[in-house]
Amino acid sequence: MSANAEAASGQLAPAADGGGVIHNIGYRRYEAARLGRAQIVRALIWHSFRAAFGIGRGAKAKIFPVLMFALLCLPAAVTAVALATNPGSQPIVGYDSYVTQLRTVAVLVFVALQAPNLVSNDLRSHTLPLYFARPIHRIDYPIAKLVAFVLACLALIEIPLILLYLGIVSQQHGPSQVWAQTRALGPGLLYGAAWAILLASISLLLASATGKRVFAICAIGIPLFFSWILASVLMHVGEQAYGPAAFGQPSALASLAGLLSPFTLLGGVLRWFQGTPSGPPVHPFQQTTIGSYGAVYFAVFVVLTVAAIGGLIARYRKVGVA
C-alpha cells in the first residue's frame, strides 16, 4: 500500500526519511455554494434590525424598545376605542401631527439606547476586521447598519399610524370616506420616514464615535434632548413679542430657533409642506414657528441628513483602514 493510500485510509504513513507521518483526521472541503457581497449585506441588515429591538438577546434588551413601541401605539388604541364608543366623533390625533411630544420623547429614547447596539459593540470588541475580511466593501457596513436602523425607526413610527388608520377606517362608511383617510395617511407616512432617516443617520454617526456604550448613549441623548429644549424655549421667548396670529409675522428668533434641533427642524418642514400660515402655533412647544423661512428649514433638513450619512460613511472608511 502506498503512502497516499495509507493516509486516505486513516492509517499512519511513515515518511521516506523517517522524519514524520501524515494523519488523516477526517476534514472535508466546503463544497456548498459560497454567498457573495449581496447576501452578506442582507444578512447584516437583518441581524442589525433584530438587534435594534433586542431580538435574540435577553429580556432586558427588549424592555425599552417594546415600551417605546407600546407608548406610541397607545394614542392610536385610545382613538380607536373612542371612535367605536362614540360614533360620529372626530379622531383625537392626526396622522402627521401624531402626539408630537410623545413621539419626540419615545424616538429620542429609542435611538439613544439602540443605536449603540448596532455599531458601538463592534468597535469595542474589535470585530470590524472580521467583517472587512469578507467580500464586502467598507461602505457596505455603514450602509447596512443605516438601512437596518432606518427600518427599525420606521417600524417604531409608522406602525402606530397604520393602527390609527385601521381604527379610523373601521368606523367609516362608504368608499369616499375610506379614500379620504387613505389620502391623509400618505403625508403622515412620508413625514414619519423623514423622522426615521434623519434621526437614524444622526444617532448612528454619534454612536460610531466611541466603542463604549454608555458614552455613546450620552453622545446621542444629551445633544438631542438639550437642543430640543433650547429650540423650544427660544421659540417660546421669541413668540412673546408676537402679536395676534392674524397680524404681522413672528420674530426672527421664534422663526429660526427651530433650526437648532432635529425635532423642531422636522416640525418646521412639516408646517412648510402643509402650507400652514406663518403665525405662531396655537400650543407652544408642540409645533414649530417658521415664519417665512420654510424653504430654509427644508434646505437644512437635506443638508443635515446628507452630512450625517456622509460622516457615517467617512467614519468607517477610517476605521476600516485602521
URCOR-V356189 format. One record per pair of residues at least 12 apart in sequence whose C-alpha atoms are under 10 Angstrom apart, sorted by the first residue. I is the first residue (numbers start at 0). J is the second residue. Records with the same first field share a line. If there is no record, write none. Layout:
# URCOR-V356189
I = J / J
This chain:
# URCOR-V356189
0 = 12
2 = 14 / 15 / 20 / 21
3 = 21
5 = 21 / 22 / 23
6 = 20 / 21 / 22 / 23 / 24
7 = 21 / 22 / 23 / 24 / 25
8 = 22 / 23 / 25
9 = 21 / 22 / 23 / 24 / 25
10 = 22 / 23 / 24
11 = 23
34 = 134
35 = 133 / 134 / 135
36 = 133 / 134 / 135 / 136 / 139
37 = 134 / 135 / 139
38 = 135
39 = 130 / 133 / 134 / 135 / 139 / 140 / 143
40 = 135 / 136 / 139 / 140 / 142 / 143 / 144
41 = 143 / 147
42 = 143
43 = 130 / 139 / 140 / 142 / 143 / 144 / 146 / 147
44 = 140 / 142 / 143 / 144 / 145 / 146 / 147 / 148 / 150
45 = 143 / 144 / 146 / 147 / 150
46 = 117 / 143 / 144 / 147
47 = 114 / 116 / 117 / 118 / 143 / 144 / 145 / 146 / 147 / 148 / 150 / 151
48 = 117 / 143 / 144 / 145 / 146 / 147 / 148 / 149 / 150 / 151 / 152
49 = 117 / 147 / 148 / 151
50 = 113 / 114 / 116 / 117 / 147 / 148 / 151
51 = 64 / 109 / 110 / 112 / 113 / 114 / 115 / 116 / 117 / 147 / 148 / 150 / 151 / 152
52 = 64 / 65 / 68 / 109 / 113 / 116 / 148 / 151 / 155
53 = 65 / 113 / 116
60 = 112 / 113 / 116
63 = 105 / 108 / 109 / 112 / 113
64 = 105 / 106 / 108 / 109 / 110 / 112 / 113 / 151 / 155
65 = 109 / 155
66 = 105 / 109
67 = 101 / 102 / 104 / 105 / 106 / 107 / 108 / 109 / 155 / 156
68 = 102 / 105 / 106 / 109 / 154 / 155 / 156 / 158 / 159
69 = 105 / 155 / 159
70 = 101 / 102 / 105 / 159
71 = 97 / 98 / 101 / 102 / 104 / 105 / 106 / 155 / 156 / 157 / 158 / 159 / 160
72 = 155 / 156 / 157 / 158 / 159 / 160 / 161 / 162 / 163
73 = 159 / 162 / 163
74 = 91 / 92 / 97 / 98 / 101 / 159 / 160 / 162 / 163
75 = 90 / 91 / 92 / 93 / 94 / 97 / 98 / 158 / 159 / 160 / 161 / 162 / 163 / 164 / 165 / 166 / 167
76 = 159 / 162 / 163 / 166
77 = 90 / 91 / 92 / 163 / 166
78 = 90 / 91 / 92 / 93 / 162 / 163 / 164 / 166 / 167
79 = 91 / 162 / 163 / 164 / 165 / 166 / 167 / 168 / 169 / 170
80 = 166 / 167
81 = 166 / 167
82 = 166 / 167 / 169 / 170 / 171
83 = 166 / 167 / 169 / 170
85 = 170
86 = 170 / 171
87 = 170 / 171
88 = 170
89 = 167
90 = 163 / 166 / 167
92 = 160 / 163
93 = 160 / 163 / 164 / 183 / 184 / 187
94 = 157 / 159 / 160 / 161 / 163 / 164 / 180 / 183 / 184 / 185 / 186 / 187 / 188 / 190 / 191
95 = 160 / 183 / 184 / 185 / 186 / 187 / 188 / 189 / 190 / 191 / 266 / 269 / 273
96 = 187 / 190 / 266 / 269 / 285 / 286
97 = 156 / 159 / 160 / 163 / 187 / 191
98 = 285
99 = 262 / 263 / 266 / 284 / 285 / 286
100 = 262 / 284 / 285 / 286
102 = 155 / 156 / 262
103 = 194 / 223 / 224 / 227 / 261 / 262 / 263
104 = 224 / 262
105 = 155 / 156
106 = 152 / 155 / 156 / 194 / 195 / 198 / 199 / 262
107 = 198 / 202 / 219 / 220 / 221 / 223 / 224 / 262
108 = 216 / 219 / 220 / 223 / 224
109 = 151 / 152 / 155 / 220
110 = 148 / 151 / 152 / 195 / 198 / 199 / 200 / 201 / 202 / 203 / 206 / 216 / 219 / 220
111 = 198 / 199 / 202 / 203 / 205 / 206 / 212 / 213 / 215 / 216 / 217 / 218 / 219 / 220 / 221 / 223
112 = 202 / 206 / 212 / 213 / 215 / 216 / 217 / 219 / 220
113 = 148 / 151 / 202 / 203 / 206 / 212 / 215 / 216
114 = 144 / 145 / 148 / 199 / 200 / 201 / 202 / 203 / 204 / 205 / 206 / 207 / 212 / 215 / 216 / 219
115 = 202 / 203 / 204 / 205 / 206 / 207 / 208 / 209 / 210 / 211 / 212 / 213 / 214 / 215 / 216 / 218 / 219
116 = 203 / 206 / 210 / 212 / 215 / 216
117 = 141 / 144 / 145 / 147 / 148 / 203 / 206 / 207
118 = 140 / 141 / 144 / 145 / 203 / 204 / 205 / 206 / 207 / 208 / 209 / 210 / 212 / 215
119 = 203 / 205 / 206 / 207 / 208 / 209 / 210 / 211 / 212 / 213 / 214 / 215 / 216
120 = 206 / 207 / 209 / 210 / 211 / 212
121 = 207 / 210
122 = 207 / 208 / 209 / 210 / 211 / 212 / 318
123 = 209 / 210 / 211 / 212
124 = 210 / 211
125 = 210
127 = 140 / 315 / 318 / 319 / 321
128 = 318 / 319 / 320 / 321
130 = 319
131 = 319 / 320
136 = 316 / 319
137 = 312 / 313 / 315 / 316 / 317 / 318 / 319 / 320
138 = 311 / 312 / 313 / 314 / 315 / 316 / 319
139 = 312 / 315
140 = 312 / 315 / 316 / 319
141 = 203 / 204 / 207 / 308 / 309 / 311 / 312 / 313 / 314 / 315 / 316
142 = 308 / 311 / 312 / 315
144 = 199 / 200 / 203 / 311
145 = 196 / 199 / 200 / 201 / 202 / 203 / 204 / 308 / 311 / 312
146 = 196 / 199 / 200
147 = 199
148 = 195 / 196 / 198 / 199 / 200 / 202 / 203
149 = 192 / 193 / 194 / 195 / 196 / 197 / 198 / 199 / 200
150 = 192 / 195 / 196 / 199
151 = 195 / 199
152 = 191 / 192 / 194 / 195 / 196 / 198 / 199
153 = 188 / 191 / 192 / 193 / 194 / 195 / 196 / 199
154 = 191 / 192 / 195
155 = 191 / 195
156 = 187 / 188 / 190 / 191 / 192 / 194 / 195
157 = 187 / 188 / 189 / 190 / 191 / 192 / 195
158 = 188
160 = 184 / 187 / 188 / 191
161 = 184 / 187 / 188
163 = 184
164 = 177 / 180 / 181 / 183 / 184
165 = 177 / 180 / 181
167 = 180
168 = 180 / 181
186 = 269 / 272 / 273
187 = 269
190 = 265 / 266 / 268 / 269 / 272
191 = 265
193 = 265 / 268 / 269 / 300 / 301 / 304
194 = 261 / 262 / 265 / 266
196 = 304 / 307 / 308
197 = 261 / 262 / 265 / 300 / 301 / 303 / 304 / 305 / 307 / 308
198 = 219 / 223 / 261 / 262 / 304 / 307
199 = 304 / 307 / 308
200 = 303 / 304 / 305 / 306 / 307 / 308 / 309 / 310 / 311
201 = 219 / 223 / 261 / 303 / 304 / 305 / 306 / 307 / 308 / 310 / 311
202 = 215 / 216 / 218 / 219 / 220 / 223 / 307 / 311
203 = 215 / 219 / 307 / 308 / 310 / 311
204 = 218 / 219 / 306 / 307 / 308 / 309 / 310 / 311 / 312 / 313 / 314 / 315
205 = 217 / 218 / 219 / 220 / 222 / 307 / 310 / 311
206 = 218 / 219 / 311
207 = 310 / 311 / 314 / 315 / 318
208 = 311 / 314
222 = 260
223 = 259 / 260 / 261 / 262
224 = 260 / 261 / 262
225 = 259 / 260
226 = 256 / 257 / 258 / 259 / 260 / 261 / 262 / 263
227 = 256 / 257 / 258 / 259 / 260 / 261 / 262 / 263 / 264 / 284
228 = 259 / 260 / 263 / 284
229 = 256 / 257 / 259 / 260
230 = 252 / 253 / 255 / 256 / 257 / 258 / 259 / 260 / 261 / 262 / 263 / 264 / 284 / 287
231 = 253 / 256 / 257 / 259 / 260 / 262 / 263 / 283 / 284 / 285 / 286 / 287 / 288
232 = 253 / 256 / 257 / 283 / 284
233 = 252 / 253 / 254 / 255 / 256 / 257 / 259 / 284
234 = 249 / 250 / 251 / 252 / 253 / 254 / 255 / 256 / 257 / 263 / 279 / 283 / 284 / 286 / 287 / 288 / 289
235 = 252 / 253 / 256 / 279 / 280 / 282 / 283 / 284 / 287 / 288
236 = 250 / 252 / 253 / 256
237 = 249 / 250 / 251 / 252 / 253 / 254 / 255 / 256 / 279 / 288
238 = 250 / 251 / 252 / 253 / 254 / 278 / 279 / 280 / 283 / 288
239 = 253
240 = 252 / 253
241 = 253 / 278 / 279
242 = 278 / 279
243 = 278 / 279
244 = 276 / 277 / 278 / 279 / 280 / 281
245 = 276 / 277 / 278 / 279
246 = 278
247 = 277 / 278 / 290
248 = 276 / 277 / 278 / 279 / 289 / 290 / 291
249 = 277 / 278 / 279 / 288 / 289 / 290 / 291
250 = 279 / 288 / 289 / 290
251 = 288 / 289 / 290 / 291 / 292
252 = 288 / 289 / 290
253 = 279 / 287 / 288 / 289 / 290
254 = 267 / 277 / 278 / 279 / 287 / 288 / 289 / 290 / 291 / 292 / 293 / 296
255 = 267 / 287 / 288 / 289 / 290 / 291 / 292 / 293 / 295 / 296
256 = 287 / 288 / 289
257 = 286 / 287 / 288 / 289 / 296
258 = 287 / 289 / 295 / 296 / 297 / 299 / 300
261 = 299 / 300 / 303 / 304
262 = 286 / 287
263 = 284 / 285 / 286 / 287 / 288 / 289 / 296
264 = 286 / 287 / 288 / 289 / 293 / 295 / 296 / 297 / 299 / 300
265 = 286 / 287 / 296 / 297 / 299 / 300
266 = 285 / 286 / 287 / 288 / 289 / 296
267 = 286 / 287 / 288 / 289 / 290 / 292 / 293 / 294 / 295 / 296 / 297 / 300
268 = 287 / 289 / 292 / 293 / 294 / 295 / 296 / 297 / 298 / 299 / 300
269 = 286 / 287 / 293 / 296 / 297
270 = 286 / 287 / 288 / 289 / 290 / 293 / 296
271 = 287 / 288 / 289 / 290 / 291 / 292 / 293 / 294 / 295 / 296 / 297
272 = 293 / 294 / 297
274 = 293
275 = 288 / 289 / 290 / 293
276 = 288 / 289 / 290 / 291
277 = 289 / 290 / 291 / 292 / 293
278 = 290 / 291
